């Protein structure tokens, strides 16, 4: 129910993020605490490759269901415990 009731983010937010961070299509972005994917949708819509960290099993399952995309992967972990595994990321997005 949360993901249906909560409003999404305006496209201008992602315009600003792209401009400020210099992100173009294909950029690798880490999203911390993706929840059900409200902001994730905007990141993926930009053509960015999003690795999302979500510690909650229910939220991780829901975001995977909501965003079946080759540009998106969710990893169950807290930010503090997450291992980058040598990956290089251009930006980190954190949900408040």
Number of C-alpha atoms within 10 A of each C-alpha: 5 8 15 9 7 10 10 14 13 10 13 9 12 17 13 12 15 18 11 9 11 11 20 12 12 13 18 20 21 24 23 22 23 24 23 23 23 18 20 24 17 18 24 20 13 17 16 21 21 26 21 27 22 24 20 15 11 12 19 24 15 15 23 16 12 15 17 10 12 9 16 20 17 22 15 17 18 14 15 6 9 14 11 10 6 6 7 10 14 11 17 14 17 14 11 6
